Amino acid sequence: LIKVEYDCASTTGAVVHESGHHDAYIRPNDPPLVIDDVEIFMAEAKKVVVSVEGKWMLSASISPFPFGNLAANKNKKLLDIEVKPLHDADHDVVAPHGIIGQAYDGDNIGVSGKLDKDRSVESTTTAQAEGAIEGVWKEYQLASPFSTDFKYSRFDATSAKPRDVSKLTGTKTPWGVKKQTVGATDLPEVN
């Protein structure tokens, strides 16, 4: 099992934990670390990339906190996550799940959940994707940073069908057939 640790406070890069081995440090300008079919590297000073050959490419980038001109947000940062399938994830024998994985359900339909009403000023969010995800957000909480156990986990599954989009109450929009990369700042193109 390989665990990659990277957070907004990181000033030197990522830490790779592999069972039975010493930790490895991934820094900008270092060559990629390759463990079996997994490649881990820093794409730029504040972006770590994990690629699982033929399956997934994941990245995490540090970016400034929105509304940075407000005193309460000074020097705060966000960790933006991007997930890109390198295979036909929509039709995998184990359909992806989780907050991001649900987007790969094979139906080419985008589902928009509840949104906060006023996004023009800094505010505390009340919307939690109701209508766009199965269940409620609390069912996706993990016990620890590297935990894989939650209500809809597929981590050790050998087969699992995609979610049933017809049961979701959010606004549904056809995507067309273009493959999508899902990330913290991406919005799907609508045809």
LOZA-137758 format. One record per residue (C-alpha): x, y, z; residue in three letters; residue number from 0. Coordinates in nm, 4 decimals. Layout:
! residues N
+----------+----------+----------+-----+-----+
|       c1 |       c2 |       c3 | res |   n |
+----------+----------+----------+-----+-----+
|        X |        Y |        Z | ALA | NUM |
...
+----------+----------+----------+-----+-----+
This chain:
! residues 191
+----------+----------+----------+-----+-----+
|       c1 |       c2 |       c3 | res |   n |
+----------+----------+----------+-----+-----+
|   0.0000 |   0.0000 |   0.0000 | LEU |   0 |
|   0.1375 |   0.3416 |  -0.1012 | ILE |   1 |
|   0.0283 |   0.6614 |   0.0738 | LYS |   2 |
|   0.1235 |   1.0068 |  -0.0566 | VAL |   3 |
|   0.1116 |   1.2934 |   0.1924 | GLU |   4 |
|   0.0961 |   1.6520 |   0.0669 | TYR |   5 |
|  -0.0756 |   1.9505 |   0.2241 | ASP |   6 |
|  -0.1045 |   2.3289 |   0.2001 | CYS |   7 |
|   0.1671 |   2.3810 |   0.4620 | ALA |   8 |
|   0.4208 |   2.1836 |   0.2581 | SER |   9 |
|   0.7304 |   2.3843 |   0.1707 | THR |  10 |
|   0.9499 |   2.0979 |   0.0506 | THR |  11 |
|   0.7199 |   1.8631 |  -0.1423 | GLY |  12 |
|   0.5385 |   1.5364 |  -0.0778 | ALA |  13 |
|   0.6135 |   1.2382 |   0.1474 | VAL |  14 |
|   0.5564 |   0.8843 |   0.0193 | VAL |  15 |
|   0.4841 |   0.6110 |   0.2738 | HIS |  16 |
|   0.5119 |   0.2508 |   0.1544 | GLU |  17 |
|   0.4513 |  -0.0420 |   0.3878 | SER |  18 |
|   0.7807 |  -0.2019 |   0.4914 | GLY |  19 |
|   1.0020 |   0.0791 |   0.3497 | HIS |  20 |
|   1.1502 |   0.4079 |   0.4634 | HIS |  21 |
|   0.9590 |   0.7223 |   0.3709 | ASP |  22 |
|   1.0605 |   0.8889 |   0.0444 | ALA |  23 |
|   1.0498 |   1.2633 |  -0.0157 | TYR |  24 |
|   0.9344 |   1.4026 |  -0.3487 | ILE |  25 |
|   1.0734 |   1.7502 |  -0.4196 | ARG |  26 |
|   1.0544 |   1.9866 |  -0.7166 | PRO |  27 |
|   1.3119 |   1.9028 |  -0.9885 | ASN |  28 |
|   1.3678 |   1.5488 |  -0.8500 | ASP |  29 |
|   1.3184 |   1.2590 |  -1.0922 | PRO |  30 |
|   0.9893 |   1.0697 |  -1.0533 | PRO |  31 |
|   0.9681 |   0.7985 |  -0.7884 | LEU |  32 |
|   0.8417 |   0.4756 |  -0.9493 | VAL |  33 |
|   0.6985 |   0.1940 |  -0.7367 | ILE |  34 |
|   0.5580 |  -0.0895 |  -0.9485 | ASP |  35 |
|   0.2951 |   0.0797 |  -1.1722 | ASP |  36 |
|   0.2786 |   0.4028 |  -0.9676 | VAL |  37 |
|   0.4775 |   0.7153 |  -1.0578 | GLU |  38 |
|   0.4986 |   1.0117 |  -0.8175 | ILE |  39 |
|   0.6595 |   1.3464 |  -0.9015 | PHE |  40 |
|   0.6404 |   1.7219 |  -0.8539 | MET |  41 |
|   0.5128 |   1.8751 |  -1.1799 | ALA |  42 |
|   0.6006 |   2.2231 |  -1.0580 | GLU |  43 |
|   0.6954 |   2.3889 |  -0.7296 | ALA |  44 |
|   0.3493 |   2.3476 |  -0.5742 | LYS |  45 |
|   0.1925 |   2.0528 |  -0.7591 | LYS |  46 |
|   0.2383 |   1.6826 |  -0.6835 | VAL |  47 |
|   0.1228 |   1.4219 |  -0.9386 | VAL |  48 |
|   0.0477 |   1.0535 |  -0.8783 | VAL |  49 |
|  -0.0048 |   0.8398 |  -1.1870 | SER |  50 |
|  -0.1225 |   0.4785 |  -1.1721 | VAL |  51 |
|  -0.0256 |   0.3312 |  -1.5088 | GLU |  52 |
|  -0.3254 |   0.2870 |  -1.7352 | GLY |  53 |
|  -0.5729 |   0.3757 |  -1.4588 | LYS |  54 |
|  -0.5663 |   0.7241 |  -1.3008 | TRP |  55 |
|  -0.3676 |   1.0459 |  -1.2826 | MET |  56 |
|  -0.4245 |   1.2502 |  -0.9685 | LEU |  57 |
|  -0.2725 |   1.5866 |  -0.8812 | SER |  58 |
|  -0.2804 |   1.8233 |  -0.5871 | ALA |  59 |
|  -0.1843 |   2.1902 |  -0.6240 | SER |  60 |
|  -0.1442 |   2.4584 |  -0.3595 | ILE |  61 |
|  -0.3246 |   2.7826 |  -0.4489 | SER |  62 |
|  -0.4095 |   3.1060 |  -0.2657 | PRO |  63 |
|  -0.7298 |   3.1200 |  -0.0641 | PHE |  64 |
|  -1.0141 |   3.3155 |  -0.2324 | PRO |  65 |
|  -1.0844 |   3.6593 |  -0.0935 | PHE |  66 |
|  -0.7164 |   3.6856 |   0.0025 | GLY |  67 |
|  -0.7518 |   4.0587 |   0.0534 | ASN |  68 |
|  -0.9585 |   3.9990 |   0.3677 | LEU |  69 |
|  -0.7609 |   4.0030 |   0.6918 | ALA |  70 |
|  -0.9126 |   3.6709 |   0.8041 | ALA |  71 |
|  -0.7853 |   3.4973 |   0.4875 | ASN |  72 |
|  -0.4352 |   3.6445 |   0.4740 | LYS |  73 |
|  -0.1759 |   3.3776 |   0.3929 | ASN |  74 |
|  -0.4371 |   3.0969 |   0.3812 | LYS |  75 |
|  -0.4065 |   2.8370 |   0.1067 | LYS |  76 |
|  -0.6206 |   2.5704 |  -0.0609 | LEU |  77 |
|  -0.5293 |   2.2281 |  -0.1914 | LEU |  78 |
|  -0.6886 |   2.1895 |  -0.5363 | ASP |  79 |
|  -0.7384 |   1.8270 |  -0.6427 | ILE |  80 |
|  -0.7678 |   1.7005 |  -1.0016 | GLU |  81 |
|  -0.8574 |   1.3443 |  -1.1036 | VAL |  82 |
|  -0.8151 |   1.2213 |  -1.4604 | LYS |  83 |
|  -0.8997 |   0.8682 |  -1.5745 | PRO |  84 |
|  -0.6468 |   0.7033 |  -1.8077 | LEU |  85 |
|  -0.8928 |   0.4248 |  -1.8912 | HIS |  86 |
|  -1.2671 |   0.3903 |  -1.9494 | ASP |  87 |
|  -1.3630 |   0.4556 |  -1.5853 | ALA |  88 |
|  -1.7296 |   0.4904 |  -1.6846 | ASP |  89 |
|  -1.7418 |   0.1177 |  -1.7583 | HIS |  90 |
|  -1.4924 |  -0.0237 |  -1.5074 | ASP |  91 |
|  -1.5916 |  -0.3510 |  -1.3360 | VAL |  92 |
|  -1.5651 |  -0.1569 |  -1.0082 | VAL |  93 |
|  -1.7461 |   0.1705 |  -1.0729 | ALA |  94 |
|  -1.5702 |   0.4606 |  -0.8977 | PRO |  95 |
|  -1.7519 |   0.6246 |  -0.6073 | HIS |  96 |
|  -1.6952 |   0.8872 |  -0.3436 | GLY |  97 |
|  -1.7510 |   1.2598 |  -0.3789 | ILE |  98 |
|  -1.5445 |   1.2825 |  -0.7015 | ILE |  99 |
|  -1.5709 |   0.9239 |  -0.8293 | GLY | 100 |
|  -1.9484 |   0.9426 |  -0.8714 | GLN | 101 |
|  -1.8928 |   1.1593 |  -1.1796 | ALA | 102 |
|  -1.7737 |   0.8444 |  -1.3607 | TYR | 103 |
|  -2.1035 |   0.6572 |  -1.3659 | ASP | 104 |
|  -2.1246 |   0.5880 |  -1.7399 | GLY | 105 |
|  -2.4399 |   0.7870 |  -1.8132 | ASP | 106 |
|  -2.2961 |   1.1120 |  -1.9607 | ASN | 107 |
|  -2.5231 |   1.3162 |  -1.7363 | ILE | 108 |
|  -2.3933 |   1.5925 |  -1.5110 | GLY | 109 |
|  -2.5855 |   1.6373 |  -1.1864 | VAL | 110 |
|  -2.5790 |   1.9713 |  -1.0056 | SER | 111 |
|  -2.6672 |   1.9680 |  -0.6385 | GLY | 112 |
|  -2.7653 |   2.2392 |  -0.3952 | LYS | 113 |
|  -2.5647 |   2.5633 |  -0.4231 | LEU | 114 |
|  -2.5205 |   2.8502 |  -0.1812 | ASP | 115 |
|  -2.7415 |   3.1430 |  -0.2757 | LYS | 116 |
|  -2.4992 |   3.4353 |  -0.2404 | ASP | 117 |
|  -2.1508 |   3.3666 |  -0.3757 | ARG | 118 |
|  -2.0621 |   3.7322 |  -0.4408 | SER | 119 |
|  -1.9153 |   3.7892 |  -0.0940 | VAL | 120 |
|  -1.7290 |   3.5783 |   0.1567 | GLU | 121 |
|  -1.9710 |   3.3534 |   0.3396 | SER | 122 |
|  -1.9953 |   3.0216 |   0.5190 | THR | 123 |
|  -2.1256 |   2.7487 |   0.2927 | THR | 124 |
|  -2.4460 |   2.5681 |   0.3781 | THR | 125 |
|  -2.4790 |   2.3686 |   0.0544 | ALA | 126 |
|  -2.3257 |   2.0207 |   0.0710 | GLN | 127 |
|  -2.3983 |   1.8841 |  -0.2802 | ALA | 128 |
|  -2.7448 |   1.7647 |  -0.1758 | GLU | 129 |
|  -2.9149 |   1.6181 |  -0.4809 | GLY | 130 |
|  -2.5913 |   1.5474 |  -0.6711 | ALA | 131 |
|  -2.4478 |   1.2768 |  -0.4454 | ILE | 132 |
|  -2.5861 |   0.9552 |  -0.3065 | GLU | 133 |
|  -2.6787 |   1.0045 |   0.0558 | GLY | 134 |
|  -2.5474 |   1.2984 |   0.2573 | VAL | 135 |
|  -2.1983 |   1.4423 |   0.2950 | TRP | 136 |
|  -2.1480 |   1.2988 |   0.6444 | LYS | 137 |
|  -2.1577 |   0.9472 |   0.4926 | GLU | 138 |
|  -1.8323 |   1.0341 |   0.3094 | TYR | 139 |
|  -1.6329 |   1.1388 |   0.6154 | GLN | 140 |
|  -1.3183 |   0.9385 |   0.6845 | LEU | 141 |
|  -1.1811 |   0.8456 |   1.0258 | ALA | 142 |
|  -0.8261 |   0.9524 |   0.9349 | SER | 143 |
|  -0.6339 |   1.1051 |   0.6420 | PRO | 144 |
|  -0.5471 |   0.7675 |   0.4852 | PHE | 145 |
|  -0.8676 |   0.5827 |   0.5691 | SER | 146 |
|  -1.0630 |   0.4235 |   0.2823 | THR | 147 |
|  -1.3680 |   0.3215 |   0.4837 | ASP | 148 |
|  -1.6953 |   0.5095 |   0.4333 | PHE | 149 |
|  -2.0522 |   0.4081 |   0.3494 | LYS | 150 |
|  -1.9968 |   0.3877 |  -0.0275 | TYR | 151 |
|  -1.6316 |   0.2728 |  -0.0291 | SER | 152 |
|  -1.5204 |   0.0528 |  -0.3184 | ARG | 153 |
|  -1.1564 |   0.0259 |  -0.2073 | PHE | 154 |
|  -1.1381 |  -0.3543 |  -0.1780 | ASP | 155 |
|  -1.4317 |  -0.4361 |  -0.4054 | ALA | 156 |
|  -1.3914 |  -0.6776 |  -0.6971 | THR | 157 |
|  -1.7109 |  -0.5557 |  -0.8664 | SER | 158 |
|  -1.9566 |  -0.2717 |  -0.8084 | ALA | 159 |
|  -2.2203 |  -0.1067 |  -1.0266 | LYS | 160 |
|  -2.2334 |   0.2723 |  -1.0721 | PRO | 161 |
|  -2.4729 |   0.4834 |  -0.8700 | ARG | 162 |
|  -2.8296 |   0.5099 |  -0.9977 | ASP | 163 |
|  -2.8568 |   0.8665 |  -1.1302 | VAL | 164 |
|  -3.2361 |   0.8398 |  -1.1578 | SER | 165 |
|  -3.2523 |   0.8436 |  -0.7761 | LYS | 166 |
|  -3.0704 |   1.1790 |  -0.7492 | LEU | 167 |
|  -3.2809 |   1.4940 |  -0.7078 | THR | 168 |
|  -3.0337 |   1.7481 |  -0.8498 | GLY | 169 |
|  -3.0560 |   1.9225 |  -1.1885 | THR | 170 |
|  -2.9455 |   1.6852 |  -1.4650 | LYS | 171 |
|  -2.7643 |   1.8057 |  -1.7784 | THR | 172 |
|  -2.6433 |   1.5864 |  -2.0689 | PRO | 173 |
|  -2.2635 |   1.6032 |  -2.1122 | TRP | 174 |
|  -2.2299 |   1.4508 |  -2.4557 | GLY | 175 |
|  -1.9555 |   1.1951 |  -2.5125 | VAL | 176 |
|  -1.6426 |   1.4001 |  -2.4354 | LYS | 177 |
|  -1.4268 |   1.2507 |  -2.1564 | LYS | 178 |
|  -1.4067 |   1.4743 |  -1.8531 | GLN | 179 |
|  -1.1328 |   1.5552 |  -1.6056 | THR | 180 |
|  -1.2829 |   1.6256 |  -1.2652 | VAL | 181 |
|  -1.1217 |   1.8752 |  -1.0314 | GLY | 182 |
|  -1.1863 |   2.1324 |  -0.7648 | ALA | 183 |
|  -1.2111 |   2.4205 |  -1.0119 | THR | 184 |
|  -1.3467 |   2.2448 |  -1.3222 | ASP | 185 |
|  -1.6991 |   2.2711 |  -1.4561 | LEU | 186 |
|  -1.8210 |   2.0251 |  -1.7198 | PRO | 187 |
|  -1.8816 |   2.1530 |  -2.0704 | GLU | 188 |
|  -2.2462 |   2.1330 |  -2.1687 | VAL | 189 |
|  -2.3307 |   2.0553 |  -2.5320 | ASN | 190 |
+----------+----------+----------+-----+-----+
